[in-house]
């Protein structure tokens, strides 16, 4: 039995495995004298584009900037409405709001925690310009329905892939199905940098050109600024280090999927929880392994696990439409509100071992029995 503290995420196995290469890469960038939009950024963009099988990958400063620049490249303007999920990180609607547009929240599918595509059409108005689905926890949203509605109502689609790089929808990599995909390389992501970083992926030449312009103060050519843009360039050092890690991404995803299978096996039949399910159209990337705590006080269960040395996280304790920044909207979103009281993400990383997972399961059973 494992007795030491179990973190929610342990990055040390992948860092130790790549330690020498990461250090050599770090020193090479320092010696190169190239620190902004240099050869490492260009190489990383080409390698990601090849990995995703898209024409263009545009590195930016963060996943949040990827959303913001992606929406602006799509032509989203003040007063436009963008349909999205109420169950995500604040960056999703924040990017919409920063453009003066209006996030319109649609309830979630209780099985996948993603935007319920069946409810989108009822929220479309004359001001709707785009749909922004989030592939939450690494599981694909139902893109066929979303794309069908987008075609019917002439809407743009931006995929939020912050938690789902390497995940798939019917054999296609997430982030390549809509008009443009926004990725995050925050350190805890499946492909994590050693600081912030983000990327946009698209097959649209115009969108890619616009995104490149926006990330560099609105200029295609330095000092010849055409629009108001941003200082949002993927750091050369981060790109170089991400290049070291990218070839291992699919293997790490396979490790996460194996870990998810083990969790589902050792938690099978445990009363008071519901394990995550994978839709037939999805290949789950398992950024998180998120259970529902049923008919128990989730927060007390989490506290008991913490006292036993097991870290867990609640993604997310407050649905977005209930945050103070979005207070005042008239929403009836019962599935998102229920999920916010029940979800609990367990320790998950590609190299997590069976012994650790059995310890988590044992302590979870004990916590459920006493709460």
C-alpha positions in Angstrom: 0.0 0.0 0.0 1.3 3.5 -0.9 1.5 5.7 2.2 3.2 8.8 0.9 1.2 11.7 -0.5 -0.2 11.1 -4.0 -0.3 14.2 -6.2 -3.0 15.0 -8.7 -0.3 15.1 -11.3 3.3 13.9 -11.3 5.4 15.4 -14.1 8.7 14.0 -12.8 8.7 10.7 -14.8 8.6 12.5 -18.2 11.1 15.2 -17.0 13.5 12.6 -15.7 13.2 10.5 -18.9 14.0 13.5 -21.1 16.3 15.3 -18.6 19.5 15.2 -20.7 17.8 16.2 -24.0 15.8 19.0 -22.3 19.0 20.4 -20.8 20.9 20.2 -24.1 18.0 21.9 -25.9 17.9 24.6 -23.3 21.6 25.4 -23.7 21.3 25.3 -27.5 18.6 28.0 -27.5 20.6 30.2 -25.1 23.7 29.9 -27.4 21.6 30.5 -30.5 20.8 34.1 -29.8 17.2 33.5 -31.2 14.6 34.1 -28.6 11.5 35.4 -30.4 9.8 33.6 -33.3 13.0 31.9 -34.2 13.8 28.5 -35.8 12.4 26.5 -32.9 9.0 28.1 -33.2 8.9 27.6 -37.0 10.0 23.9 -36.6 7.5 23.3 -33.8 4.7 24.8 -35.8 5.6 22.6 -38.8 5.8 19.5 -36.6 2.4 20.1 -34.9 0.8 20.8 -38.3 2.1 17.5 -39.5 1.0 15.7 -36.3 -2.5 17.2 -36.6 -2.6 16.8 -40.4 -3.5 20.5 -41.0 -2.0 23.1 -43.2 -1.2 25.7 -40.5 -0.2 25.8 -36.9 0.4 29.2 -35.3 2.1 29.4 -32.0 0.9 32.0 -29.5 1.6 33.1 -25.9 -1.1 31.0 -24.2 -4.2 28.9 -24.6 -6.3 31.9 -23.6 -4.6 34.0 -26.3 -5.3 31.2 -28.8 -9.0 31.5 -28.0 -9.0 35.3 -28.2 -7.0 35.5 -31.5 -8.9 32.6 -33.0 -12.2 34.3 -32.4 -11.0 37.6 -33.7 -9.6 35.9 -36.8 -13.0 34.4 -37.3 -14.4 37.9 -37.4 -16.2 38.0 -34.0 -17.1 41.6 -33.2 -18.8 43.5 -30.3 -22.4 42.5 -29.9 -22.0 39.1 -31.7 -23.2 36.0 -29.8 -21.1 32.9 -29.4 -22.6 29.8 -28.1 -20.5 27.9 -25.6 -20.5 25.7 -22.5 -21.1 26.8 -18.9 -18.8 24.1 -17.7 -15.2 25.0 -18.5 -12.4 27.2 -17.3 -13.1 31.0 -17.3 -10.8 31.5 -20.3 -13.4 30.1 -22.7 -16.1 32.8 -22.2 -13.5 35.4 -21.2 -12.0 35.4 -24.7 -15.5 36.0 -26.1 -16.2 38.8 -23.7 -12.9 40.6 -24.3 -13.9 41.1 -27.9 -17.2 42.7 -26.7 -19.1 39.6 -27.9 -21.7 37.8 -25.7 -21.2 34.3 -24.5 -24.5 32.3 -24.7 -24.3 29.3 -22.4 -26.0 26.0 -23.3 -26.3 23.2 -20.9 -24.1 20.1 -20.9 -24.5 16.5 -21.8 -24.4 14.7 -18.4 -22.5 11.7 -19.8 -19.6 13.6 -21.4 -19.7 17.0 -19.5 -19.5 18.7 -22.9 -21.8 21.2 -24.6 -25.1 19.3 -25.3 -25.2 19.7 -29.1 -28.9 18.9 -29.2 -29.7 22.1 -27.3 -27.7 24.5 -29.5 -30.3 25.2 -32.1 -32.8 26.5 -29.6 -30.2 29.2 -28.6 -29.4 30.4 -32.1 -30.6 34.0 -32.8 -30.0 36.5 -35.6 -26.9 37.7 -33.7 -25.3 34.3 -33.3 -22.0 34.1 -35.2 -20.1 31.1 -33.8 -20.1 28.0 -31.6 -17.2 27.4 -29.2 -17.3 23.8 -28.0 -14.8 22.6 -25.3 -13.5 19.1 -25.4 -13.6 18.8 -21.7 -11.3 16.5 -19.7 -10.0 15.2 -23.1 -13.3 13.9 -24.4 -14.6 15.1 -27.8 -17.8 17.1 -28.1 -20.4 15.9 -30.6 -18.9 17.6 -33.6 -21.2 16.2 -36.4 -24.2 17.9 -34.8 -22.3 21.1 -34.2 -20.9 21.3 -37.8 -24.4 20.5 -39.2 -25.9 23.4 -37.3 -22.9 25.7 -38.3 -23.6 24.9 -42.0 -27.3 25.4 -41.6 -27.0 28.8 -39.9 -23.7 30.0 -41.4 -21.8 29.9 -38.1 -18.1 29.6 -37.4 -16.7 26.9 -35.1 -13.7 27.3 -32.9 -12.7 24.2 -30.9 -11.3 24.7 -27.4 -8.7 21.8 -27.2 -6.9 23.0 -24.1 -7.5 19.7 -22.4 -7.6 17.4 -25.3 -4.6 17.5 -27.5 -4.2 14.0 -29.1 -7.9 13.2 -28.5 -9.9 12.2 -31.5 -13.4 12.4 -33.0 -14.2 9.6 -35.4 -10.5 9.2 -36.2 -9.7 12.9 -36.7 -7.6 14.8 -34.2 -9.5 17.3 -32.1 -8.8 20.9 -33.1 -8.9 20.0 -36.8 -12.6 19.6 -37.3 -14.0 23.1 -37.0 -12.8 26.3 -38.7 -9.9 26.6 -36.2 -8.7 24.9 -33.0 -7.2 26.5 -29.9 -4.6 24.6 -27.9 -2.9 25.2 -24.6 0.6 24.1 -23.5 0.1 25.1 -19.8 2.5 22.8 -17.8 -0.2 20.4 -16.6 -1.6 19.8 -20.1 -1.1 16.5 -21.9 1.6 18.3 -23.9 2.9 20.8 -21.4 5.5 23.5 -21.7 7.6 24.9 -18.8 5.5 28.0 -18.7 2.7 29.3 -20.7 2.2 28.6 -24.4 -0.6 28.1 -26.9 -1.3 27.4 -30.6 -4.0 27.7 -33.3 -4.5 25.0 -35.9 -6.4 25.5 -39.2 -6.6 24.5 -42.8 -7.8 28.0 -43.8 -5.0 30.1 -45.3 -6.7 33.4 -44.5 -7.3 32.5 -40.8 -3.7 31.4 -40.4 -2.4 34.7 -41.9 -4.7 36.7 -39.8 -3.7 34.9 -36.6 0.0 35.4 -37.4 -0.6 39.1 -37.9 -2.7 39.4 -34.7 0.0 37.7 -32.6 2.6 40.2 -33.7 0.8 43.6 -32.9 -1.3 43.4 -36.0 1.6 43.5 -38.5 2.4 41.2 -41.4 5.7 43.1 -41.7 7.4 44.7 -38.7 6.6 48.4 -38.2 3.8 48.2 -40.8 0.8 47.5 -38.4 -2.5 47.0 -40.1 -4.8 46.4 -37.2 -4.6 46.5 -33.4 -3.1 43.2 -32.4 -1.4 41.6 -29.4 2.1 40.7 -28.2 1.3 37.0 -28.2 4.2 35.0 -29.6 5.1 31.5 -28.5 8.4 31.8 -26.7 11.4 30.3 -28.6 12.6 28.4 -25.6 9.2 26.9 -24.9 8.8 25.8 -28.5 12.2 24.1 -28.4 11.3 22.2 -25.2 7.9 21.3 -26.6 9.6 19.8 -29.7 11.5 17.4 -27.4 8.2 16.3 -25.9 5.9 16.1 -28.9 7.1 12.8 -30.3 6.1 11.1 -27.0 2.6 12.6 -26.9 0.7 9.6 -28.4 2.6 7.2 -26.1 1.7 9.3 -23.1 -1.9 9.4 -24.2 -1.9 5.6 -24.4 -0.6 5.5 -20.9 -3.4 7.8 -19.8 -6.0 5.6 -21.5 -4.5 2.5 -19.8 -4.6 4.2 -16.5 -8.3 5.2 -17.1 -9.1 1.5 -17.8 -7.4 0.5 -14.6 -9.3 3.1 -12.6 -12.6 2.0 -14.1 -11.7 -1.6 -13.2 -10.7 -1.0 -9.6 -13.7 1.3 -9.1 -16.2 -1.0 -10.6 -19.1 -1.5 -8.3 -18.1 1.1 -5.8 -21.4 2.6 -4.5 -21.7 6.4 -4.5 -19.7 7.2 -7.7 -20.1 7.2 -11.4 -17.0 6.6 -13.5 -16.5 8.5 -16.8 -17.8 7.1 -20.0 -16.4 7.3 -23.5 -18.8 7.9 -26.4 -18.5 5.7 -29.4 -17.3 8.6 -31.5 -14.5 9.6 -29.2 -11.0 8.6 -28.4 -10.6 10.1 -24.9 -7.3 11.8 -24.2 -7.9 11.6 -20.4 -6.4 14.9 -19.4 -8.5 14.2 -16.3 -10.2 11.1 -14.9 -13.3 12.6 -13.5 -15.9 10.8 -11.5 -19.2 11.9 -10.1 -19.8 11.6 -6.4 -23.4 10.6 -6.1 -25.6 11.0 -3.0 -22.6 12.0 -0.9 -21.2 15.4 0.0 -18.5 15.7 -2.6 -16.5 18.3 -0.6 -16.4 16.1 2.4 -15.2 13.1 0.3 -12.5 15.3 -1.1 -11.5 16.5 2.3 -11.2 12.9 3.6 -9.0 12.0 0.6 -6.8 15.0 1.3 -6.4 13.9 4.9 -5.4 10.4 3.6 -2.7 12.1 1.5 -4.5 11.9 -1.8 -4.8 15.1 -3.9 -7.9 15.6 -6.1 -9.3 18.5 -7.9 -12.8 19.9 -8.6 -13.0 21.0 -12.3 -15.2 23.1 -11.8 -16.9 24.0 -8.5 -18.9 26.9 -10.0 -20.5 26.8 -13.5 -19.5 29.9 -15.5 -23.0 31.4 -15.6 -22.9 31.5 -11.8 -19.6 33.4 -11.5 -19.9 37.0 -10.4 -18.5 38.3 -13.7 -21.5 36.7 -15.5 -24.1 37.2 -12.8 -27.4 38.6 -14.1 -27.9 36.3 -17.0 -31.1 34.4 -17.1 -30.1 30.7 -17.4 -31.6 27.4 -16.5 -28.7 25.0 -16.8 -29.5 22.1 -14.3 -27.0 19.6 -15.7 -24.0 22.0 -15.4 -25.1 23.0 -11.9 -25.5 19.4 -10.8 -22.1 18.5 -12.3 -20.4 21.3 -10.4 -21.6 19.7 -7.1 -20.5 16.2 -8.0 -17.3 16.1 -10.2 -14.0 15.0 -8.7 -10.9 14.4 -10.7 -8.5 11.7 -9.4 -4.7 11.6 -9.7 -3.8 11.0 -13.3 -0.6 11.0 -15.4 0.7 8.6 -18.1 3.1 6.6 -15.8 0.8 6.3 -12.8 1.0 2.7 -11.5 -1.6 0.2 -10.5 -0.5 0.2 -6.8 -1.1 4.0 -6.6 -4.4 3.6 -8.3 -5.5 0.9 -6.0 -4.5 3.1 -3.0 -6.7 5.9 -4.4 -9.6 3.5 -4.9 -9.2 2.1 -1.4 -9.2 5.5 0.2 -12.1 6.6 -1.9 -14.1 3.6 -0.8 -13.3 4.5 2.8 -14.2 8.2 2.3 -17.5 7.3 0.7 -18.4 5.0 3.5 -17.8 7.6 6.2 -19.4 10.6 4.5 
